[in-house]
Amino acid sequence: MRLNLLTACAIAAFSISVSGTYAATVTSTACTGTIAGSTTTIADAVAVTSACEFGTVSQDSVAQVNADELFSFTDWNFIAKDNDLDGTDEGLVSALTLTGTTLSGNWAVDAALFDTYANLMLVFKMGSETSGFTPAEYVGYLIGSKGPFAGTYLSMFQKNSNPGDISHVTLYGRLKDNNEPPPIPLPAGGLLLLTGLAGLGAASRRRKRK
């Protein structure tokens, strides 16, 4: 009777593992607003990226972007940071390249990062003077896994018609290992199930001999 109950539980668990879905879904709230003095929207200030979201505060640490659940994820990891927008000076140096000024320029990421990371995100942080500027929060831009892996940036921070300086840009990524595992294929799952049942049977026979 005990063996039958264990068998039923094992079969039920196996069925759930096969039928479950593990696809990660990216949700996004588009950044609203237009940059003063231009027709460029804040969402398009960093071209060419696939989605844009505001943070909740001006702080853009890895703890904060995870607390804010940018693009519905809470497992972002720091990869690289450029404090001067003239070349990466923190983290994985080859990962992020920025050339330009604190108001505009070019960005590029190493496409090979997608071998390790499931998602990549550029975070733009305004300079120390944030009073009266919009957006007052940091801004995150999602990079598409199929590219483009390079584009342009334009300061999305503004006060009336005056642009605000970008303090720094940080590259974050979600490790592929952090994703939910794919379902166990049926043949392999069946083999695991049979192996487990065989072990249960052997254990039951040993108890009976005692």
Wavefront OBJ file of the C-alpha trace (Angstrom):
o trace
v 0.000 0.000 0.000
v 2.836 2.369 0.912
v 4.634 1.567 -2.338
v 1.486 2.228 -4.374
v 1.084 5.630 -2.706
v 4.705 6.552 -3.395
v 4.299 5.406 -7.004
v 1.219 7.582 -7.460
v 3.047 10.605 -6.040
v 6.010 10.010 -8.312
v 3.791 9.751 -11.383
v 1.968 12.941 -10.418
v 5.245 14.824 -9.932
v 6.529 13.525 -13.267
v 3.366 14.659 -15.048
v 3.710 18.169 -13.616
v 7.358 18.427 -14.696
v 6.502 17.426 -18.260
v 3.404 19.581 -18.663
v 4.761 22.712 -16.920
v 5.808 25.738 -18.956
v 9.081 27.491 -18.269
v 9.166 30.371 -20.749
v 10.232 33.659 -19.184
v 7.920 36.512 -20.096
v 9.215 40.074 -20.415
v 6.694 42.747 -19.584
v 7.340 46.422 -20.088
v 5.766 49.769 -19.363
v 6.934 52.110 -22.111
v 8.753 55.230 -20.925
v 6.433 58.151 -21.560
v 7.326 61.709 -22.499
v 9.200 63.553 -25.227
v 12.637 65.102 -24.848
v 12.298 68.883 -24.821
v 13.284 70.610 -28.026
v 12.991 67.445 -30.123
v 10.499 64.883 -31.371
v 12.436 62.022 -29.744
v 10.578 60.166 -27.016
v 12.332 59.033 -23.851
v 11.703 55.444 -24.953
v 13.675 56.122 -28.145
v 16.476 58.128 -26.500
v 18.647 55.006 -26.540
v 18.496 53.511 -30.017
v 18.182 50.705 -30.827
v 16.745 48.981 -27.727
v 13.640 46.837 -27.369
v 11.940 48.256 -24.260
v 12.234 51.026 -21.683
v 11.228 51.410 -18.022
v 11.681 54.029 -15.319
v 13.135 53.187 -11.944
v 11.407 54.390 -8.799
v 14.253 56.527 -7.413
v 17.479 58.082 -8.683
v 19.581 55.284 -7.144
v 20.547 52.643 -9.745
v 22.491 50.024 -7.764
v 21.999 46.332 -8.515
v 19.954 46.042 -5.321
v 17.702 48.890 -6.464
v 17.074 47.629 -9.998
v 16.113 44.254 -8.521
v 13.905 45.898 -5.898
v 12.215 47.838 -8.713
v 11.734 44.577 -10.660
v 12.731 46.154 -13.941
v 11.019 44.335 -16.819
v 9.496 42.050 -14.133
v 12.858 40.494 -13.180
v 14.555 40.444 -9.770
v 17.806 38.635 -10.644
v 19.842 41.276 -12.475
v 23.630 41.067 -12.121
v 26.216 43.824 -12.539
v 28.398 43.408 -15.654
v 30.093 46.748 -16.384
v 29.855 50.477 -15.709
v 31.155 53.591 -17.458
v 31.417 56.645 -15.211
v 32.770 58.999 -17.865
v 31.045 57.735 -21.010
v 34.417 57.369 -22.684
v 35.095 53.662 -22.200
v 34.203 51.102 -19.548
v 36.053 51.694 -16.286
v 34.402 49.136 -14.013
v 33.520 45.473 -14.374
v 33.980 43.425 -17.531
v 35.862 45.897 -19.702
v 35.087 44.341 -23.087
v 31.352 44.138 -22.395
v 30.348 47.779 -22.798
v 31.690 50.526 -25.050
v 30.550 54.154 -24.874
v 31.899 57.030 -26.939
v 30.566 60.545 -26.723
v 29.608 63.127 -24.135
v 27.304 63.278 -21.147
v 24.543 64.450 -23.500
v 24.851 62.185 -26.556
v 27.005 59.547 -28.179
v 27.223 55.890 -29.153
v 26.886 52.661 -27.181
v 27.778 49.053 -27.964
v 27.731 45.745 -26.076
v 29.510 42.489 -26.786
v 26.993 40.206 -28.540
v 28.803 37.174 -27.072
v 27.371 38.127 -23.676
v 24.132 36.468 -24.741
v 25.957 33.134 -24.528
v 26.002 33.689 -20.771
v 23.105 36.054 -20.124
v 19.439 35.623 -20.959
v 18.766 39.381 -20.899
v 20.887 42.533 -21.003
v 19.902 46.004 -19.828
v 21.515 49.441 -20.043
v 20.734 51.742 -17.119
v 21.213 55.517 -17.471
v 21.656 57.605 -14.333
v 21.418 61.377 -14.194
v 24.094 63.604 -12.670
v 24.006 64.677 -9.031
v 21.689 67.625 -9.724
v 18.265 65.997 -10.118
v 15.954 68.639 -8.622
v 13.336 69.687 -11.127
v 14.569 67.365 -13.857
v 12.433 64.702 -15.532
v 12.686 61.847 -15.401
v 14.052 62.115 -11.870
v 14.592 58.344 -11.743
v 17.161 56.202 -13.486
v 16.021 54.747 -16.817
v 16.513 51.160 -17.976
v 16.676 50.032 -21.607
v 16.374 46.370 -22.584
v 18.655 45.076 -25.343
v 17.181 42.527 -27.748
v 18.902 39.125 -27.743
v 19.034 39.173 -31.558
v 20.484 42.687 -31.720
v 21.241 45.325 -32.769
v 24.054 45.350 -30.231
v 25.024 48.955 -30.864
v 23.272 52.273 -31.295
v 23.126 55.873 -30.162
v 22.102 57.570 -26.939
v 20.654 60.987 -26.202
v 20.236 62.378 -22.697
v 16.692 61.648 -21.622
v 16.994 63.938 -18.592
v 15.664 67.490 -18.960
v 14.443 70.563 -17.119
v 12.192 72.754 -19.210
v 14.193 72.935 -22.458
v 17.576 72.275 -20.853
v 19.145 68.824 -21.113
v 20.631 67.201 -18.017
v 23.960 65.405 -17.954
v 24.131 61.626 -17.791
v 26.239 60.662 -14.787
v 27.030 57.100 -15.860
v 25.741 54.063 -17.718
v 25.629 50.568 -16.208
v 25.187 47.254 -17.986
v 23.219 44.580 -16.137
v 22.417 41.014 -17.171
v 20.376 38.000 -16.092
v 22.419 34.816 -16.038
v 20.967 31.955 -18.055
v 21.556 29.675 -15.059
v 19.015 31.779 -13.147
v 16.257 30.860 -15.595
v 13.824 28.086 -14.824
v 15.068 24.767 -16.194
v 13.437 23.330 -19.326
v 11.006 20.420 -18.917
v 12.569 16.951 -18.668
v 12.125 15.198 -22.050
v 9.714 12.270 -21.851
v 12.237 9.452 -22.522
v 14.703 10.782 -19.949
v 11.895 11.483 -17.484
v 10.534 7.991 -17.926
v 13.956 6.508 -17.224
v 14.302 8.582 -14.058
v 10.851 7.507 -12.918
v 11.614 3.793 -13.467
v 14.946 4.135 -11.670
v 13.251 5.792 -8.697
v 10.523 3.150 -8.516
v 13.129 0.397 -8.660
v 14.928 2.001 -5.732
v 11.697 2.210 -3.746
v 11.005 -1.446 -4.442
v 14.474 -2.487 -3.285
v 14.124 -0.464 -0.105
v 10.753 -2.060 0.613
v 12.204 -5.582 0.163
v 15.069 -4.815 2.561
v 12.615 -3.649 5.217
v 10.588 -6.860 4.847
v 13.721 -9.053 5.298
v 14.440 -7.313 8.588
l 1 2 3 4 5 6 7 8 9 10 11 12 13 14 15 16 17 18 19 20 21 22 23 24 25 26 27 28 29 30 31 32 33 34 35 36 37 38 39 40 41 42 43 44 45 46 47 48 49 50 51 52 53 54 55 56 57 58 59 60 61 62 63 64 65 66 67 68 69 70 71 72 73 74 75 76 77 78 79 80 81 82 83 84 85 86 87 88 89 90 91 92 93 94 95 96 97 98 99 100 101 102 103 104 105 106 107 108 109 110 111 112 113 114 115 116 117 118 119 120 121 122 123 124 125 126 127 128 129 130 131 132 133 134 135 136 137 138 139 140 141 142 143 144 145 146 147 148 149 150 151 152 153 154 155 156 157 158 159 160 161 162 163 164 165 166 167 168 169 170 171 172 173 174 175 176 177 178 179 180 181 182 183 184 185 186 187 188 189 190 191 192 193 194 195 196 197 198 199 200 201 202 203 204 205 206 207 208 209 210
